[in-house]
Amino acid sequence: MEKTIYIHIKEFCSHYNVEVPFIKQLQEYEVVNIEVAETEIMIPENELLNLEKMVRLHHDLAINPEGLQAIHHLLAKVNHLQEEINFLSRKLKRFED
Amino acid sequence: MEFIDYYKVLALTKKATEKEIKSAYRKLARKYHPDLNPNDAEAEKKFKQINEANEVLSNPEKRKKYDQYGKDWQHAEEFEKAKTQRGANQSGRSYTNSSNQEGDFSDFFESMFGGASYGRQERQVKFRGQDFNAELQLNLSDVIKTHKRTLTINGKNIRINIPAGIEDKQTIKIKGYGGDGINGGPKGDLYITFSLLNNTEFKREGANLYKTLEIPLTKAILGGTITINTLEGKVKLTLKPETQNGAQVKLKGKGFPRYKKDNEYGDLYITYAIKIPTNLTDDQRELFKKLEELDLK
């Protein structure tokens, strides 16, 4: 059975020097998924990369949670379009060959 | 090594105020931040320069040294020491042109401040290396059996295992074969997307194979034996008498290997297409007429 590793929100916040309400706000905006186990708030390991990215953008560029939400959606769209471009390029290449 | 003008990097003049430096940094960082420019090596490079420029110019002490010594600022401390020592014996001598060494800003940064992390006011941000994407074109017949292949990615030879049954457009991830991380961050990954050209006589859907086989009208009516090609060679099939056009038979386990499942294969589906004879001889035409008459009775 696959095991999911969780990181306690306080541990994450202290490591990355962010406030707990900041993470909760990102959860509210559906930018990250955090889980509540009994009364403790935990971050699943597979959310770490995404959350770290958001923290970097917040620290480096002073982007607030509202801005991060917009970036999150736009990056998802960019990724999707990029995948589509790659797929269509390959398809086109076949016709050209 | 090339000297990097930090003012130029941030598009500022030497008279720029702290506020202007901060504003220029934020503006450019928003444009080139690696998280906002995935898979863009140029943006990543530019962002590193912008960061470096900001770290020096936003620190009054470092900025002063940079302004004073310009490209030779990596020797600033040595100059200062020499100046103090010689000050007692000689005065009014300029040291700014005494070095012929070309200074590299990053090297300076490390030697001057004891490594990249020294003197930084904020935490050092580690970035995962860039992910590389590559496409590998293979014939369908190449992926019937698991085999190894050597690929050259960014000048590096990588030997990879290509599992039998891989799908067209399927992407596999090879961890740690992407670009180098920044500031000690982990390496990126390599993604290989397979593009399969079907060079077989079969249509493939997952692990199942499909083929339409033409059979003569007489054989369809009277039945008999036919020989068909499979991936593993020829197979003899018994054709039932009065086989209908479009009838399908399944040859269990004669399809494509299942991805990452040893000794498991899909099925091969043969659809019969009855071929209506053309250019009939007189005898044949006569026989068909007789058949027609029999049908009418």
Interface residues (C-beta under 8 A of the other chain):
Chain A: N17 L49 K53 R56 L57 H59 D60 L61 A62 I71 L75 V78 N79 Q82 N86 F87 R90 R94
Chain B: R26 A29 R30 H33 D35 L36 P38 N39 E122 R123 V125 R128 N133 E135 K169 T193 S195
